[in-house]
Amino acid sequence: PGLELDGEHIKVDANMKTNIAGLFACGDCVGRPYSYLKSAGQGLTAALNAVDYLAKKDK
């Protein structure tokens, strides 16, 4: 509930952040083009930003 969508896809910024703090999305669920290469790159971006989010939250 409350997750912002862009049509039928999850809305994210360049860091793969959604409008819900601590929730990241990537790959096909965030839009076209549907590609495993795009998904892998965005997955890495989301993972690195999630780690950074958690590190800052612990401080």
Secondary structure, DSSP 8 states (H G I E B T S, - for coil): ----EETTEE---TT-B-SSTT-B--GGGG-SS--HHHHHHHHHHHHHHHHHHHHHHH-
